[in-house]
């Protein structure tokens, strides 16, 4: 009888240790300290993207410091002096067009880069005390801000058409 109680005690201790070890492993994964919550990405002071527009340099290209190599010909002609100053452009460069749009709902703000056939999350910033959740698919995304049983959402959907953004306040 005593031998059976010792075996039962050993089995109980081993089972308890296994359960405790499993709980600590699962608990570490499920706590906020184990993984990083999505955080807000700050927007630069001037967000600009162009679509299908050629890039225009901000400063003129530097003038060549050495003369170009001469080509041989039957009668060499003296080279005309060249000016180091670039010619002014007749047409001003096109201003970049921002495609980033901001959507405000109670609980936070969402910034989306809305292109012709897609939308991309730039940032999602919850207000103080609010929790933010993000879901994304191939043709949609959803950002929820929740607090005290209230959830407000920003939805963006696209499927071969211009993205549509909806806000839902509950």
N, C-alpha and C positions, 0 to 999 in steps of 0.2 A: 504494500500500500504506500509506503513511504517513497519507494522508487517511482511510482506513478505520479505522486505529488511533485517530485523533483523534476520529472519530465514535463509536467504541465506548467510548472513555474518557468522552466527554461523556454518552453514554447511561447508562453505569454510574454516573457521579456524580449525574445527575438521578434515576435510579431509587433509588439509595441515600439521597438527600436526601428523596425522597417516602416511602420506607419509614420512615425515622427520624422524620419529621414525623408520619406516621400513628401510629407506635408511641407517641410522646410524647402525642398526643391521646387515644388509647385508654387508655394507662397512667394519665393524669391522671383519667379518669373512673372507672377501676376501683380506684384507691387509696382508702384510708380518708380521706385528707385532702381529697378532692374532694367527698364528700358526708357528711352528718352521720349517724352511726349512731343508731339508736333509743336514747333514753336513758330512764332511770327518771323517772317523774313523782312527786314527793313527795306523799304523802297528807296532807291537812289533819289537824289533831289530832282533830277530831271530824267525821267524814263522815256526813252525814245527808241523806236524800232521802225525801220522802213521796210516796205515790202515791194519787191521788184524795182526798187530805185537804185541806180548806181551809187556807189559810195563816192563822196566828194572829199578830197583831202582838206583838212582844216587849215593847213599852211601850204604855201606854194613850194614846189619841189626845188631843192637847192640847185644853183647853177653849176655846171660842170667846171671843175677846177683845172682840168687839162684839156687842150684842144683835141678835137676828134681826129683820128688818124686820117692822113691824106690818101687819096686814091691816085693811082698813076693814070695819066692821060697824055695824049699827044701834045696838047698845048695847055700847060697849066695856067690857070687864071688866078689872080690874087683873090684871096678870101675876103669877103666883105666883113667889116667888124660887126660883131654881134653884141647885143645888149644883154646884160646879166639880169635885167629886170623882167619878170614875167608880164605878159600882156594881160590887162584886166579882162575879166570875163564879161561878156555882154549880157549874159543872163545870170541873175543871182542864183546860188545853189538852192535847190528845193529844201524847204524846212522838213525835218523828219516828223512823221506823224506818229503820235503815241497810240498804241492799241490797248493800253492798260486802262481798265475801268474799275472803279471802286463801288462796292455795294454795302450799304449800312443797314443792319437790322438790330433790334434790341438784343444786346449781348455781345456784339462784335462787328468787325468790318472785314470784308473779303475783297481782295484785289485780284482780278482776272485779266490775263492777256487774251483778248478776244480777237482772233484772226478770222479769215474768210470762212474756213471750214472746221476750225478747232478752237478750243479754249483751254488755257493752261493756268493753273493756280500760281499766282505770284506770292501772295501772302494771305494769311488768315489770322487775325489778331482778336482774341477774346477780351471783353471788358473785364475789369476787376471782379473776381468772384464767379465768373462764368467759366464753363467747361466747353472746350471745342472738340468736335469729332469730324473726321474727314473720311469720305468714301470716294473712290475713283474707279471708273470703268473705262473701256475703250472709247466710248462715245458720250460719256457723262461724268459729272462730278457733283458731289454734295458736301456742303459744310454745315454742320449744326452747332448752335450755341445753346447750351442748356444750363438751367439753374432752378432749383426748387420746383421741379416738375414742369417747368415751362421750357419749350424748345422752339427756337426760331431758325429757319434754314435758308440757305442760298443754293439753288439748283442751277446747273448749266448743262444743257443737252445739245448735241449736234450729231447728225448722222448723214453726212453728205450735203448738209445745208448750213446756212449761217447759224452760229450758236445762238441759242435762246436762253436768257437768264431770267429766273423767277425767284422772288423772295416770298417766303411763307412765314407769317408771324402768328403764333398761336398763343 
